[in-house]
C-alpha cells in the first residue's frame, strides 16, 4: 500500500442511498455485521450496479452467526473483530441468491491517514472500530474532545464502515447515516481498521490500481483465517 498515492478525495457513498436504516443496531449490539453489510452494499453497487439493500433481518442473522447471540439480552454483547474477520474471509457473507462476498482482509494503521485514504480509494469501503467518547452522542462531526466526556471509551466501542474521504475528514456510515470523522479524531479514537480485498471490486475498470499485487495481498490476508 505504501507505493500507492491516493487521490485528494474519494466518495463511494454516492453509489447508495443512506436511508437512516440502522439495520437493528438501534436496539442490538450488531454494529459489526452492519458495517460489513454496508461495505458489501457499496462494493456491489460499484462493481455490478446492484441496487439491493441490506436488511435488519440479514444483519441480525449475521450477528447470530458471528457472535453467538441467541436473541437474549445476556448474549447481546457485540462481536469480536478478529473472529468476525476470520469468519468473513473463511465463509463469506451471502448477498442475494447467487453471490457470496468472500474477501481477503488486511489490517490498516488507522493513525496513518495516507494508508487509510489509499485503502478507501483503491480497495473500497473499510471497517473501523472506534473507542467512542460520550461527547460524540448526537454529533454529526466526530472530533477530538477534551475533558472527561472526550475520554475514549466513555460511550463504548463501535464499528463503522467508511467509504468516503476528503482533505478534512473521513466519512463513515453509522446507524444508516453519514458522519464526519476528522483525521485527528481517527488517530485518537480508532482501535483498528481493516480493508476488504475483493476481486469483483478490483476487476471493475478504473478501480484497480496499476501494479497492485492482488495475489500477494490475498496470501498475506488469508493468514487471518489460519
N, C-alpha and C positions, 0 to 999 in steps of 0.2 A: 504494500500500500504506500510506502514512503515515496516511490517514484512517480506516483500519480498526482497530478495537480488538479485540484477541484475547481470548478467554475466559481465565480463570486457568489452566485445564488442558485438555488435549485428548488423546484416545487413539484413534488409528485402528488401532494394532497389535492391538487386541482383536478385529478382524474376521478375523484369520488365525491359524493355528496355527504357532508358531515351533518347528520340529521339530529344530533343530540341523543341518539340511542346509546345508552350506557351498557347495553348487552348484559344486563343483570348485575353490573358492578356497582350500581347504586344500592343494592341490597345484599350482595355477597362479595367475598374477597377473591373474585376471579379475574383480577386485573391482568394477570399474566396471559391466560388464554385470550382475553380481549385484545391485548397487544398483538399477539400472534395472528389472530383473525383479521385485524385491521391491516396488518402488514401484507397478508395474503390477498386481501381485497384490493389493495393498491397494486400489488405486483401483477395480479390477473387483469386488472383494468388496463395497465400499460402494455403487458405482453400479449393479451388476447382480446382486448376490447370487451372484457367480461363485466357486465353490469350487476352481477349477483352481489347481494349484501349479506353480511353475517347476521345471525340472529342470536337472541339471548339463549335460546334452546341449544344452539351449537356451542356457545361459549360455556354454558353450564355443563354440557356433556363432556367437553374437553377438560373442564375443571375436575370433574369426577375421575377422568382417565389419568390426569397428570398429578393430582394431589391426593386422591383417595377420599375426597369429600363425599359423604354419603347422604347429603341432604339435611344433616343436622347442624345446629349451631356449634356443637362441640368440635366438629371437624372442619368448620368454615374458617380456616386459619391461613389461607393463602397457599401459594405454590412455590416450592424451592426452584430457583432459577436454573441451577445446574442440572437437576434431574429432568426438568422440562426441556432443556436444550438437548439432552440425550434422547428423550422420547420423541421430540420433533425430528431430529436427524435420523433416528433409527426407524421410526414407524410412520412418520409423516402426519399430515392433517388432511382429512377428507374435505374436498371442496366440490360440492355437487356430486353427480353420479359417476363421472368418468375421469376425475382428476384428483390426485393426491399431491399435496405440497410436501416434498421431502428435500429440504435444503441442507447444505453444509452450514455449520455455524462457526463463526470466527469471533474471537474476543477482541474488543477495542479498548483503548485507553480513553475514557470519556473526558479527561482533562486535556487531551491533545485535540484542539479544535480542527487542525488541518486534517488529521486522520478521520475524525467524525464526518467532516464535510466530504472527503473523498469517498467514504463508505456510502453515504447517502446518495451522492451524485452517481456513482458507478454501480453500486450493488442494490440500491433501493432502500426502503424504509428500514431503520434499525430499531432495536429494542433497548430500552433504558430502564434500570432500576434506580429510583430516586429515594433518598433519605429525607422525606418531606418535612419542612418546618411548619409549625402551626400557623405562621403568618401567611402562608400561601392559600389558606382556605378562602374560597370565594374570589381569588385573584385570577385575572386572565393573563397577566405577565408575571412570571416567576423570577425574582431577582434575589441577590444576596441581601439578607435582612440581619441587622444587628439586634442584640438583646436576646432575652430568653425565648421569645416567640420565634426567633430566627434560628434557633438551635436545630441542627439536623436531627431528624427522627421524632421531633415533638408532635408530628402529625402522622407518624408511622412511615412505612415504606410503600412504594407504589411503582408498578410497571406501566410504561407508556410506549407507544410506537411513534417514531419520529421520521418523517419523510420530506421535510422542507427546512431550508435554512436561508439566511441572508447574512450580511456582514454583522448585524447586531445580535441576532438570535437564532436559536434552533427552535423549530415549531414542532410541538408534539400533539398527538391525539389522545385525549383522556376523557373518559365518560362521554364519548361521542362528539366532543367539541375540540377546537384547536386552542392550544395555549402557547404562549411565547416563553422560552427559557433563555435568559441571557447567557452568553458564553461563560461569564464569571460564575453564574449560578450553577451551570452544568458542572464546572470544575469543582465547585464547593459541595454540591449535594448529590452528585451521581455516585452510586455504589459500583456500578459496572455497566458495560454496554456490549451489545452483540450485533454483528452483521449476519444477514442470511444470504448465502450464496446460492443462486438458483440459475440453472442453465436456461430455463424458459425465459428468464429476465434478460440474461446476457446475450441470448441469440436474437433479440429484437434489434433491428437496425438502429444505430445511433445511441444505443445504451451501453453496449460492451466497449470498454476502453481498449485501445490498441495495445497489444503486448501483455495483457493480463493472462497470467499462467493459471487458468482455471483448474487444471489437473492438480497442480501443486497446492492450491488453496483448498481444494476438496480433500486431498490426502491429509493435510495438516488439521483441518477442522474435524475430520472424521475421528480423530483421536479422542474427541469428547465422548464418543459413543463406545469406546473400548472398555 
